[in-house]
């Protein structure tokens, strides 16, 4: 779970109808008008008092998503930032449909979990200080660093000048996770077993990039991820801003 303060803490169409009324009649000089007797002139209708036009309704303003307007990386790292992550087609932004049905074996599975918990075979714990996902924010002024490959598993050539906020600290658990969100460039830099060495250099067991406006998972062949399943570290994480606002969007959560 992530923290937006650089600390740790537990994401048609309008139907338009138009109708045309077709009026049929005979104009002067037509064959139909010549076969009829002249009709009496219609009385002139009494003038109708003009009414004031109804005022145009005031449109309801559309909520504007959080932006970085006027915010620096330092400010984002000190205060709640609720910027949007990933696009509308991303599975992380898909609400659970009202027609969704539970698995037919749902009751049995929940019962088995209850039995396991009561017998202390399994337990559920929350660790807000270790094994969480620290998220830091970067802007154009954030210092750039080189992150080296410490495992031989990934291509470090794309990490020779990546933003790294001075206060960035990897998770102290054995996973050593770290996310740096370059907000203006909509890029997530994500790391596993990230280490700041004694000489100030950085190295990581795996580094990966994700588009903050993409799908939240890798779509290319041999693209790495700091998670075993290939998705973004930030995807599905409960962010500080969501807890502060009291609303956690419906979405899947991943712990691996």
C-alpha positions in Angstrom: 0.0 0.0 0.0 1.3 3.4 -0.8 1.7 6.8 0.6 1.5 10.1 -1.2 3.5 11.9 1.5 6.7 10.1 0.9 5.8 8.1 4.0 4.1 4.6 4.1 0.4 4.0 4.4 -2.1 1.6 3.9 -7.7 3.4 -6.9 -24.4 5.3 -24.7 -24.2 8.1 -25.8 -26.8 10.6 -25.8 -29.8 9.7 -27.9 -30.7 12.6 -30.1 -34.1 12.4 -31.7 -35.4 14.9 -34.2 -38.9 15.1 -35.8 -39.9 17.0 -38.9 -43.6 17.9 -39.5 -44.5 17.9 -43.2 -47.3 20.3 -44.0 -49.1 19.6 -47.4 -51.2 22.3 -49.1 -51.8 24.1 -52.4 -50.1 27.4 -53.1 -51.6 30.1 -55.4 -51.6 29.1 -59.0 -51.5 25.4 -58.5 -54.0 23.1 -60.2 -55.7 22.3 -56.9 -56.3 26.0 -56.0 -57.9 26.7 -59.4 -60.5 24.0 -58.9 -61.7 25.5 -55.6 -63.9 28.4 -54.8 -62.2 31.4 -53.2 -62.4 30.9 -49.4 -63.3 33.6 -47.0 -60.3 35.4 -45.5 -59.4 34.2 -42.1 -59.9 36.7 -39.3 -56.7 38.3 -38.1 -55.8 36.8 -34.7 -55.6 39.1 -31.7 -52.0 40.0 -30.8 -50.5 37.8 -28.1 -48.6 39.5 -25.4 -44.9 38.8 -25.7 -43.4 36.7 -22.8 -39.9 37.1 -21.5 -37.7 34.3 -22.7 -36.8 31.7 -20.1 -33.3 32.1 -18.7 -30.8 29.6 -20.0 -30.0 27.0 -17.4 -26.7 27.3 -15.8 -24.6 24.1 -16.6 -23.3 22.1 -13.8 -19.5 22.3 -13.8 -17.7 19.1 -14.6 -15.3 18.0 -11.8 -11.7 18.5 -12.9 -9.3 15.7 -12.1 -6.4 16.7 -9.9 -3.5 18.2 -11.9 0.0 19.4 -11.2 -0.9 23.0 -11.9 1.1 25.1 -9.5 2.5 22.1 -7.7 6.2 21.2 -7.5 7.6 17.8 -6.8 8.4 18.8 -3.2 4.9 20.0 -2.7 3.5 16.7 -4.1 5.8 14.8 -1.8 4.6 16.6 1.2 0.8 16.8 0.5 -1.9 14.6 -0.8 -1.8 14.3 -4.6 -4.7 12.5 -6.2 -3.6 12.5 -9.8 -5.3 10.0 -12.1 -3.4 6.8 -12.9 -3.8 4.8 -16.1 -6.4 5.2 -18.8 -10.2 4.5 -18.8 -9.7 1.2 -20.5 -7.2 -0.1 -17.9 -8.6 -3.0 -15.8 -7.5 -1.0 -12.7 -10.2 1.6 -13.6 -13.0 -0.7 -14.4 -15.8 -0.7 -11.8 -17.3 -4.0 -10.8 -20.5 -4.3 -12.9 -23.8 -4.5 -11.2 -24.5 -7.8 -13.1 -21.4 -9.5 -11.7 -22.1 -12.8 -10.0 -20.2 -14.6 -7.3 -18.4 -17.8 -8.1 -20.7 -20.8 -7.4 -18.2 -22.1 -4.9 -17.9 -18.8 -3.1 -19.5 -19.9 0.1 -17.3 -23.0 0.3 -14.1 -20.9 -0.3 -15.1 -18.3 2.3 -15.9 -21.1 4.7 -12.5 -22.8 4.2 -10.8 -19.5 4.8 -12.8 -19.0 8.0 -11.7 -22.4 9.2 -8.1 -21.7 8.3 -8.1 -18.4 10.1 -9.8 -19.8 13.2 -7.2 -22.6 13.4 -4.3 -20.1 12.9 -3.1 -21.8 9.8 -3.5 -18.5 7.9 -3.6 -14.9 9.1 -4.2 -11.5 7.6 -1.8 -8.7 8.5 -1.2 -5.1 7.4 2.3 -3.8 7.5 2.4 0.0 6.8 6.2 0.3 7.5 7.6 -2.7 5.6 6.6 -4.4 2.4 4.5 -1.5 1.3 4.9 0.6 -2.0 6.5 4.0 -1.4 5.6 6.4 -4.1 7.5 9.6 -4.7 6.8 12.3 -7.2 9.2 14.0 -9.7 9.0 17.0 -11.9 11.4 18.7 -14.4 13.6 20.0 -11.6 14.1 16.7 -9.9 17.7 15.5 -9.9 18.6 12.7 -12.4 20.6 9.6 -11.5 21.8 6.4 -13.1 20.3 3.1 -11.7 22.5 0.1 -12.2 21.5 -3.5 -12.7 22.5 -5.5 -9.6 21.1 -8.8 -10.8 21.9 -9.1 -14.5 18.2 -9.6 -15.2 17.3 -6.4 -16.9 18.5 -3.7 -19.4 19.8 -0.7 -17.5 20.5 1.3 -20.6 17.2 3.2 -20.3 18.0 4.2 -16.7 21.0 6.4 -17.2 19.2 9.6 -16.3 16.1 8.9 -14.4 14.4 11.3 -11.9 15.1 10.6 -8.2 13.8 12.8 -5.5 16.5 13.4 -2.8 14.2 12.1 -0.1 13.3 8.9 -2.0 13.7 5.8 0.3 13.1 2.2 -0.8 10.8 0.0 1.2 12.9 -1.4 4.1 11.5 -4.9 3.6 13.3 -7.6 1.7 11.5 -6.6 -1.6 13.0 -3.1 -1.5 10.3 -1.7 -3.7 10.3 2.0 -4.9 8.1 4.0 -7.3 9.0 7.4 -8.7 6.2 9.0 -10.6 7.5 11.5 -13.2 4.2 13.4 -13.3 4.8 15.9 -16.1 6.0 13.1 -18.4 3.4 10.6 -17.2 6.0 7.9 -16.5 6.3 5.5 -13.6 9.8 4.3 -12.7 9.4 1.1 -10.6 12.1 -0.9 -8.8 12.6 -4.2 -6.9 15.4 -4.6 -4.5 16.3 -1.0 -4.9 19.4 0.1 -2.9 21.1 3.5 -2.4 24.7 2.6 -2.0 27.1 4.2 0.5 28.7 6.3 -2.3 25.3 7.7 -3.2 24.8 5.7 -6.4 21.7 3.6 -7.0 21.3 -0.1 -8.0 18.3 -2.3 -8.4 17.5 -6.0 -8.9 15.0 -5.0 -11.5 13.9 -1.6 -13.0 10.8 -1.1 -15.1 8.9 1.8 -16.8 5.2 2.1 -17.1 3.1 4.8 -18.8 0.9 6.6 -16.2 -1.7 6.9 -19.0 -1.4 3.3 -20.2 -3.0 0.1 -19.1 -1.0 -0.6 -15.9 0.6 -3.8 -17.1 3.3 -4.6 -19.6 2.1 -5.3 -23.2 5.4 -6.0 -24.9 7.5 -9.1 -25.1 10.2 -9.5 -22.4 9.2 -6.3 -20.7 10.0 -6.6 -17.0 8.1 -5.6 -13.9 8.9 -5.2 -10.2 5.9 -7.5 -9.6 6.0 -11.2 -10.5 2.8 -11.0 -12.6 4.0 -8.2 -14.8 1.9 -5.3 -13.6 2.7 -2.0 -12.2 3.6 -1.6 -8.5 1.3 1.4 -8.3 -1.6 -0.5 -9.8 -4.2 -1.5 -7.3 -2.4 0.2 -4.4 -4.5 2.0 -1.9 -3.2 5.6 -2.0 -3.1 8.0 0.9 -5.3 10.5 -0.9 -8.0 7.8 -1.2 -7.9 7.1 2.5 -8.0 10.8 3.3 -11.0 11.3 1.0 -12.7 8.2 2.4 -13.3 6.6 -1.0 -11.4 3.6 -2.3 -12.4 2.8 -5.9 -13.7 -0.7 -6.7 -10.8 -2.6 -8.3 -8.6 -5.6 -8.0 -5.7 -5.8 -5.6 -2.5 -7.7 -6.1 -0.1 -8.7 -3.4 2.5 -10.5 -5.5 
